[in-house]
């Protein structure tokens, strides 16, 4: 593993933790500059395709989902580890479905469920874009649903 600070190839693992079913978080130290950094290892799953609303097929891209989640969580108190756990849970849903093709609507629901469990403000942000809220009454209805849920 190359050090992101000095590009030295000699590093050592100081700590390893499971961050979900399909990923491991490793804390590393550079043997040259002695700086520490974190890496994540993820299991590579067989390709899954997302069927868009217009019928186009697109390969599942974890980074694209991550960008959407990070955008929804902007300025919210959620750690990178929580985000990685959310992504792992989404991938687990996909794997458990056993499908090679998943409608984008289904994937969006997986993302919204994870956001709802993690941060309700981010959930509303994501839902407003994902469900194309046209006016404030749709926001109000969604917030009322959240308040009613235990």
C-alpha positions in Angstrom: 0.0 0.0 0.0 1.4 3.4 -1.0 1.5 6.2 1.6 -0.8 9.1 0.4 1.6 11.6 2.0 5.1 10.6 0.8 4.2 7.8 -1.7 6.5 5.3 0.0 5.5 1.7 -0.6 6.4 0.4 2.9 3.6 0.6 5.3 2.4 -1.5 8.2 -1.1 -2.3 9.4 -1.6 -1.1 13.0 -5.3 -2.0 13.4 -8.0 -3.9 11.4 -11.7 -3.8 12.0 -14.8 -5.3 10.3 -16.9 -2.4 9.2 -19.7 -4.5 7.8 -20.2 -7.8 6.2 -18.2 -7.0 3.1 -15.6 -4.6 4.2 -12.6 -4.2 6.5 -11.2 -0.9 7.8 -7.4 -0.9 8.2 -5.4 1.7 10.0 -1.9 1.9 8.5 1.4 3.6 9.3 4.0 4.6 6.8 7.4 3.3 7.7 9.1 6.2 6.0 7.3 9.4 7.3 5.5 7.7 10.2 2.1 9.3 9.3 -1.0 7.3 9.7 -3.9 6.8 7.3 -7.0 4.6 6.9 -7.9 2.2 4.0 -11.0 0.1 3.4 -11.1 -3.3 1.7 -14.3 -4.3 0.1 -15.5 -7.6 -1.4 -16.1 -7.3 -5.1 -19.5 -8.7 -6.0 -20.6 -9.9 -9.4 -21.9 -7.0 -11.5 -25.4 -5.8 -10.8 -27.2 -3.6 -13.3 -29.5 -0.8 -12.4 -32.5 -0.3 -14.7 -33.2 3.4 -15.0 -36.6 5.0 -15.4 -36.0 5.4 -19.2 -35.1 1.7 -19.5 -31.4 2.2 -19.8 -29.1 -0.3 -18.0 -26.2 1.1 -15.9 -23.8 -1.0 -13.8 -24.2 -0.5 -10.1 -21.6 2.1 -8.9 -21.0 2.2 -5.2 -19.2 5.5 -5.6 -22.2 7.1 -7.3 -24.4 6.1 -4.4 -21.8 7.3 -1.9 -21.7 10.7 -3.6 -25.5 11.0 -3.3 -25.4 10.0 0.3 -22.6 12.4 1.1 -24.5 15.2 -0.6 -27.6 14.5 1.5 -25.5 14.3 4.7 -23.7 17.6 4.0 -23.1 19.5 7.3 -24.7 16.6 9.3 -23.0 14.8 12.2 -22.4 11.5 10.5 -19.0 9.8 10.4 -17.3 8.2 7.4 -17.6 4.8 9.2 -21.4 5.3 9.4 -21.5 6.1 5.6 -19.4 3.0 4.9 -21.8 0.9 7.0 -24.8 2.4 5.1 -23.1 1.4 1.8 -22.4 -2.1 3.1 -26.1 -2.5 4.1 -27.2 -1.3 0.7 -24.9 -3.8 -1.0 -26.2 -6.5 1.4 -29.8 -5.7 0.3 -28.8 -6.0 -3.3 -26.9 -9.3 -2.7 -29.8 -10.8 -0.8 -32.2 -9.9 -3.6 -30.3 -12.3 -5.8 -31.1 -10.2 -8.8 -28.6 -9.2 -11.5 -30.8 -6.3 -12.5 -32.5 -3.9 -10.0 -34.9 -1.0 -10.9 -33.5 2.3 -9.9 -36.6 2.9 -7.8 -35.8 -0.1 -5.6 -32.2 1.1 -5.2 -33.5 4.5 -4.2 -35.7 2.9 -1.5 -32.7 1.0 -0.1 -30.8 4.3 0.1 -33.7 6.2 1.7 -34.2 3.4 4.3 -30.5 3.7 5.3 -30.7 7.5 5.5 -33.9 7.3 7.5 -32.2 5.1 10.1 -29.1 7.3 10.2 -30.2 10.9 9.9 -33.8 12.1 9.3 -32.7 15.5 7.9 -30.6 13.8 5.3 -33.4 11.5 4.5 -35.8 14.4 3.8 -33.1 16.0 1.6 -32.6 12.9 -0.4 -36.3 12.2 -0.6 -37.0 15.7 -1.9 -34.7 15.2 -4.9 -35.4 11.5 -5.4 -39.2 11.8 -5.3 -39.1 15.2 -7.0 -41.1 17.1 -4.4 -42.9 19.8 -6.4 -44.2 21.9 -3.5 -44.0 22.3 0.3 -47.0 20.1 1.0 -45.1 17.0 -0.1 -42.3 18.0 2.4 -44.9 18.4 5.1 -46.4 15.0 4.4 -43.0 13.3 4.5 -42.1 15.0 7.8 -45.4 14.0 9.3 -44.7 10.4 8.4 -41.3 10.6 10.1 -42.9 12.1 13.3 -45.5 9.3 13.5 -42.9 6.5 13.2 -41.5 5.2 16.4 
